[in-house]
Amino acid sequence: MDLGSTVVDPAEELLRRLALNDEKTLGMVLTRRPGADGRTGLGSKVDPLVRLAALLAIGASLPSLRDAVKQAAAAGATTDEIVGVLVSVGPTIGLASLVASAPRLALAIGFDLDNGADENTGTATSDRI
């Protein structure tokens, strides 16, 4: 057993480099295209859902939410799972942000809350329950 060599957990090393403001590591993280690699370790479906949660938490614009919803759906996330992201972050983001995010997420999914119809199918939302 060689006591001189220490094995460092890759997650610990990544966090250390980010905390130290390592330019190369920051560049790798900030320029990573969503879904381009498996470096997050979250899986192809969970990764876009986590990104959606972050966008909802910061009050992102509708185009950003649409893109995130599209990526999550392409990864196999259901509408219920996508809406579940908002429900999951609700207690963290608070009442005002939750209420403000709900219609933006609905539009990003393709729901028309004003008319009670799904923009993608024209089906009344009450018909789907």
Secondary structure as a PSIPRED ss2 file (coil, helix, strand):
# PSIPRED VFORMAT (PSIPRED V4.0)

   1 M C   1.000  0.000  0.000
   2 D C   1.000  0.000  0.000
   3 L C   1.000  0.000  0.000
   4 G C   1.000  0.000  0.000
   5 S C   1.000  0.000  0.000
   6 T C   1.000  0.000  0.000
   7 V C   1.000  0.000  0.000
   8 V C   1.000  0.000  0.000
   9 D C   1.000  0.000  0.000
  10 P H   0.000  1.000  0.000
  11 A H   0.000  1.000  0.000
  12 E H   0.000  1.000  0.000
  13 E H   0.000  1.000  0.000
  14 L H   0.000  1.000  0.000
  15 L H   0.000  1.000  0.000
  16 R H   0.000  1.000  0.000
  17 R H   0.000  1.000  0.000
  18 L H   0.000  1.000  0.000
  19 A H   0.000  1.000  0.000
  20 L C   1.000  0.000  0.000
  21 N C   1.000  0.000  0.000
  22 D C   1.000  0.000  0.000
  23 E H   0.000  1.000  0.000
  24 K H   0.000  1.000  0.000
  25 T H   0.000  1.000  0.000
  26 L H   0.000  1.000  0.000
  27 G H   0.000  1.000  0.000
  28 M H   0.000  1.000  0.000
  29 V H   0.000  1.000  0.000
  30 L H   0.000  1.000  0.000
  31 T C   1.000  0.000  0.000
  32 R C   1.000  0.000  0.000
  33 R C   1.000  0.000  0.000
  34 P C   1.000  0.000  0.000
  35 G C   1.000  0.000  0.000
  36 A C   1.000  0.000  0.000
  37 D C   1.000  0.000  0.000
  38 G C   1.000  0.000  0.000
  39 R C   1.000  0.000  0.000
  40 T C   1.000  0.000  0.000
  41 G C   1.000  0.000  0.000
  42 L C   1.000  0.000  0.000
  43 G C   1.000  0.000  0.000
  44 S C   1.000  0.000  0.000
  45 K C   1.000  0.000  0.000
  46 V H   0.000  1.000  0.000
  47 D H   0.000  1.000  0.000
  48 P H   0.000  1.000  0.000
  49 L H   0.000  1.000  0.000
  50 V H   0.000  1.000  0.000
  51 R H   0.000  1.000  0.000
  52 L H   0.000  1.000  0.000
  53 A H   0.000  1.000  0.000
  54 A H   0.000  1.000  0.000
  55 L H   0.000  1.000  0.000
  56 L H   0.000  1.000  0.000
  57 A H   0.000  1.000  0.000
  58 I C   1.000  0.000  0.000
  59 G C   1.000  0.000  0.000
  60 A C   1.000  0.000  0.000
  61 S C   1.000  0.000  0.000
  62 L H   0.000  1.000  0.000
  63 P H   0.000  1.000  0.000
  64 S H   0.000  1.000  0.000
  65 L H   0.000  1.000  0.000
  66 R H   0.000  1.000  0.000
  67 D H   0.000  1.000  0.000
  68 A H   0.000  1.000  0.000
  69 V H   0.000  1.000  0.000
  70 K H   0.000  1.000  0.000
  71 Q H   0.000  1.000  0.000
  72 A H   0.000  1.000  0.000
  73 A H   0.000  1.000  0.000
  74 A H   0.000  1.000  0.000
  75 A C   1.000  0.000  0.000
  76 G C   1.000  0.000  0.000
  77 A C   1.000  0.000  0.000
  78 T C   1.000  0.000  0.000
  79 T H   0.000  1.000  0.000
  80 D H   0.000  1.000  0.000
  81 E H   0.000  1.000  0.000
  82 I H   0.000  1.000  0.000
  83 V H   0.000  1.000  0.000
  84 G H   0.000  1.000  0.000
  85 V H   0.000  1.000  0.000
  86 L H   0.000  1.000  0.000
  87 V H   0.000  1.000  0.000
  88 S H   0.000  1.000  0.000
  89 V H   0.000  1.000  0.000
  90 G H   0.000  1.000  0.000
  91 P H   0.000  1.000  0.000
  92 T H   0.000  1.000  0.000
  93 I H   0.000  1.000  0.000
  94 G H   0.000  1.000  0.000
  95 L H   0.000  1.000  0.000
  96 A H   0.000  1.000  0.000
  97 S H   0.000  1.000  0.000
  98 L H   0.000  1.000  0.000
  99 V H   0.000  1.000  0.000
 100 A H   0.000  1.000  0.000
 101 S H   0.000  1.000  0.000
 102 A H   0.000  1.000  0.000
 103 P H   0.000  1.000  0.000
 104 R H   0.000  1.000  0.000
 105 L H   0.000  1.000  0.000
 106 A H   0.000  1.000  0.000
 107 L H   0.000  1.000  0.000
 108 A H   0.000  1.000  0.000
 109 I H   0.000  1.000  0.000
 110 G C   1.000  0.000  0.000
 111 F E   0.000  0.000  1.000
 112 D E   0.000  0.000  1.000
 113 L C   1.000  0.000  0.000
 114 D C   1.000  0.000  0.000
 115 N C   1.000  0.000  0.000
 116 G C   1.000  0.000  0.000
 117 A E   0.000  0.000  1.000
 118 D E   0.000  0.000  1.000
 119 E C   1.000  0.000  0.000
 120 N C   1.000  0.000  0.000
 121 T C   1.000  0.000  0.000
 122 G C   1.000  0.000  0.000
 123 T C   1.000  0.000  0.000
 124 A E   0.000  0.000  1.000
 125 T H   0.000  1.000  0.000
 126 S H   0.000  1.000  0.000
 127 D H   0.000  1.000  0.000
 128 R C   1.000  0.000  0.000
 129 I C   1.000  0.000  0.000
